[in-house]
Amino acid sequence: MKFKRRARENVEINLASLIDVVFILLLFFVVSTSFTRETQLAVDLPEAMTGERVEANEQKRLEILVDAEGRYSLNGNVLLEQNLDGLMTALQKESQGDNGLPLVISADAQATHQAVITAMDAAGKLGFAHLRITTVEAHSP
């Protein structure tokens, strides 16, 4: 006995809705991902018993970070030229000639004295008058 076989129907999967879901998931992951700045220098601030607490409510300020090896970064951007001229050029570019902006120097506790003096020298040569050195509050023994 021979049975008649039915012809197979071609089964098609509609991929348009699947692609939509994939794009929505991709958008969700892009929006919810937090990005870290790999260019920032790690700085362990020195301690001080006296000092003045400053609120971070200034509109624009310049911050020079000096790490333990003496490398500089300005407002989170590591400088390509790690010398006085490179620091002065970066300060002029970032401040756009406004030397009335407050300037904060955050130096690592293990940074050399020369590296900090170089940062202060660059600020002084450009005429910055509002200069602060960042420290952390020391715990009394």
C-alpha angles and dihedrals in degrees: 000000000000120000120207113239119221117233112256116248117228109246115213125191116211106228097183094088092044091054090050091054092048091052092049091051090048091051091049093053093046092051096043097045116102114216122212123212107241091186096069119107120233110239127186103199121221121246127247131183094209130042146111124268112232124201117226095229097114114123097223130005137157121238124193114197119200114192128204092271092052097254117148133219127180118211091341097312116114111229119238093211109054097197141085095274093049091049092048092049092050092047092051092048095046096044093043089220095307103129091173090079116109113256122206123194114201108186127180115248089240095048116118119258089237092059091054092045090051090055091048091047092053090051092047094049090052092049101249107163102175101072127162133181115214120226137159123241112265119229111237114237 
